[in-house]
Amino acid sequence: MINDVLSDLQSSIGKAHDACKRDLVKLRAGRASAEMIAGVRVDYYGTPTPIPQMANVAVPEPRMITVKPWDKGTLKAIEKAIRESDLGLNPSVDGDIVRIPIPALTEERRKEFVKIAKKHGEECKVTIRKARHEAIDMLAEIKDSGGASEDEVERGKKKVEEVVSDGVKGVDVLVAAKEKDILDI
């Protein structure tokens, strides 16, 4: 039973790490990435649709993203959606492709992105702490129901703390790597 609690905790921490990685990938770090515009939604015949579901997104060079929609009638809608997003990008239509140049980041903007990265890291840590709280509650229930001895539950709690500590260190590593990536010129 205690092993089930620990495996659930590790699974929750893994999911929190994955969510944090997804959030961090979306942050700009000086070079183009198709993930940057993956969350932008375009009004596609009345349905808000993510760009990758309606077009080929490519990164032909480090400071350029190209979007080639399958339906050429959506070129203007894609351009408008990207322009109105909070990404600060200025797309242009070039034939049947939308070209999105990625401007160099200013020092102020880099520091802003570092703050956002740290915020995502803190949100992940909060999720991990919540999972720890649930695991400790489950261990208390096991002890109360007589499913394990008090010593086994105490060892389980120590193991929970070790797993949580490793999970938090993992978040710190992710955020530090992204921070370094953002601040590199």
C-alpha positions as CSV (number, residue, x, y, z in Angstrom):
1,M,0.0,0.0,0.0
2,I,2.8,2.4,0.9
3,N,4.5,1.6,-2.4
4,D,1.3,2.5,-4.2
5,V,1.3,5.9,-2.5
6,L,4.9,6.5,-3.5
7,S,4.3,5.4,-7.1
8,D,1.3,7.8,-7.3
9,L,3.4,10.6,-5.9
10,Q,6.2,9.9,-8.5
11,S,3.6,9.8,-11.3
12,S,2.2,13.2,-10.1
13,I,5.6,14.7,-9.9
14,G,6.4,13.4,-13.4
15,K,3.2,15.0,-14.8
16,A,4.1,18.3,-13.1
17,H,7.6,18.2,-14.7
18,D,6.0,17.6,-18.1
19,A,3.6,20.5,-17.7
20,C,6.4,22.8,-16.6
21,K,8.5,21.7,-19.6
22,R,5.6,22.5,-22.0
23,D,5.2,25.9,-20.4
24,L,8.9,26.7,-20.6
25,V,9.2,25.6,-24.3
26,K,6.7,28.2,-25.2
27,L,8.9,31.0,-23.8
28,R,11.0,32.8,-26.4
29,A,14.7,32.4,-26.1
30,G,16.2,34.5,-28.9
31,R,15.8,31.8,-31.6
32,A,12.7,30.6,-33.4
33,S,10.8,27.5,-32.4
34,A,7.6,26.1,-33.8
35,E,6.3,25.7,-30.3
36,M,6.2,29.5,-29.9
37,I,3.0,29.8,-32.0
38,A,1.5,26.4,-31.2
39,G,-0.9,28.0,-28.7
40,V,-2.1,30.7,-31.0
41,R,-5.7,30.0,-32.1
42,V,-7.1,31.1,-35.4
43,D,-10.8,31.5,-36.2
44,Y,-11.1,28.7,-38.7
45,Y,-14.7,28.7,-40.0
46,G,-16.1,29.7,-36.6
47,T,-13.9,27.4,-34.5
48,P,-10.8,28.6,-32.7
49,T,-8.1,26.2,-34.0
50,P,-4.4,25.9,-33.1
51,I,-2.1,26.8,-36.0
52,P,-0.4,23.4,-36.2
53,Q,-3.7,21.8,-36.8
54,M,-4.4,23.8,-39.9
55,A,-0.9,24.4,-41.4
56,N,2.6,23.2,-41.7
57,V,4.9,25.2,-39.3
58,A,8.6,25.2,-40.2
59,V,11.7,26.9,-38.9
60,P,13.9,27.4,-41.9
61,E,16.4,29.6,-40.1
62,P,17.1,30.5,-36.5
63,R,15.2,33.8,-36.6
64,M,12.3,32.9,-38.9
65,I,9.1,30.8,-38.6
66,T,7.1,30.0,-41.7
67,V,3.5,28.9,-41.7
68,K,2.0,27.3,-44.8
69,P,-1.8,26.7,-44.4
70,W,-3.5,23.8,-46.1
71,D,-6.4,26.2,-47.0
72,K,-4.9,29.3,-48.6
73,G,-8.1,31.2,-47.7
74,T,-6.9,31.3,-44.0
75,L,-3.6,33.2,-44.7
76,K,-5.0,36.6,-43.5
77,A,-6.7,35.0,-40.5
78,I,-3.4,33.3,-39.4
79,E,-1.5,36.6,-39.9
80,K,-4.2,38.5,-37.8
81,A,-4.2,35.8,-35.0
82,I,-0.4,35.9,-34.7
83,R,-0.3,39.7,-34.8
84,E,-3.0,40.0,-32.1
85,S,-1.4,37.3,-29.8
86,D,0.8,38.5,-26.9
87,L,3.9,37.2,-28.5
88,G,5.0,40.6,-29.9
89,L,5.5,39.2,-33.5
90,N,5.0,40.9,-36.8
91,P,4.0,38.3,-39.4
92,S,3.7,39.0,-43.2
93,V,2.0,37.2,-46.0
94,D,4.4,36.2,-48.8
95,G,2.6,34.4,-51.5
96,D,1.0,31.3,-49.9
97,I,3.2,31.4,-46.8
98,V,3.1,33.5,-43.6
99,R,6.6,34.5,-42.7
100,I,7.2,35.4,-39.0
101,P,10.6,37.1,-38.4
102,I,11.8,36.7,-34.8
103,P,13.3,39.9,-33.5
104,A,16.3,39.9,-31.2
105,L,15.2,40.2,-27.5
106,T,16.1,43.3,-25.6
107,E,17.7,43.0,-22.1
108,E,14.4,44.1,-20.5
109,R,12.4,41.6,-22.4
110,R,14.8,38.8,-21.5
111,K,14.5,39.6,-17.8
112,E,10.7,39.6,-18.1
113,F,10.9,36.1,-19.7
114,V,13.2,34.9,-16.9
115,K,10.5,36.1,-14.4
116,I,7.8,34.2,-16.3
117,A,10.0,31.1,-16.3
118,K,10.5,31.3,-12.6
119,K,6.7,31.7,-12.2
120,H,6.1,28.5,-14.2
121,G,8.7,26.8,-11.9
122,E,7.0,28.0,-8.8
123,E,3.6,26.8,-10.1
124,C,5.1,23.4,-10.7
125,K,6.6,23.3,-7.1
126,V,3.1,24.2,-5.7
127,T,1.7,21.2,-7.6
128,I,4.4,19.0,-6.2
129,R,3.8,20.2,-2.7
130,K,0.1,19.5,-3.2
131,A,0.9,15.9,-4.3
132,R,3.1,15.6,-1.2
133,H,0.3,16.7,1.1
134,E,-2.0,14.1,-0.6
135,A,0.6,11.3,-0.2
136,I,1.0,12.1,3.5
137,D,-2.8,12.1,4.0
138,M,-3.0,8.7,2.3
139,L,-0.2,7.4,4.6
140,A,-2.1,8.6,7.6
141,E,-5.3,6.8,6.4
142,I,-3.3,3.6,5.9
143,K,-2.0,3.9,9.5
144,D,-5.4,4.7,10.9
145,S,-7.0,1.7,9.1
146,G,-4.3,-0.6,10.4
147,G,-2.9,-1.4,6.9
148,A,0.6,-0.7,8.0
149,S,2.6,-0.3,11.3
150,E,3.5,3.2,12.6
151,D,7.2,2.5,11.8
152,E,6.4,1.6,8.2
153,V,4.3,4.7,7.8
154,E,7.1,6.9,9.2
155,R,9.6,5.3,6.7
156,G,7.1,6.0,4.0
157,K,6.8,9.6,5.0
158,K,10.6,10.0,4.9
159,K,10.6,8.4,1.4
160,V,7.9,10.9,0.4
161,E,10.0,13.8,1.5
162,E,13.0,12.4,-0.4
163,V,10.9,12.0,-3.6
164,V,9.5,15.5,-3.2
165,S,12.9,17.0,-2.6
166,D,14.2,15.3,-5.8
167,G,11.2,16.6,-7.7
168,V,11.8,20.2,-6.6
169,K,15.5,19.9,-7.5
170,G,14.4,18.8,-11.0
171,V,12.2,21.8,-11.4
172,D,15.1,24.1,-10.3
173,V,17.3,22.4,-13.0
174,L,14.6,23.0,-15.7
175,V,14.1,26.6,-14.8
176,A,17.9,27.3,-14.5
177,A,18.4,25.8,-18.0
178,K,15.7,27.9,-19.5
179,E,17.0,31.0,-17.7
180,K,20.4,30.4,-19.1
181,D,18.9,29.8,-22.6
182,I,16.9,33.1,-22.4
183,L,19.9,35.1,-21.2
184,D,22.3,33.8,-23.8
185,I,22.8,36.3,-26.5
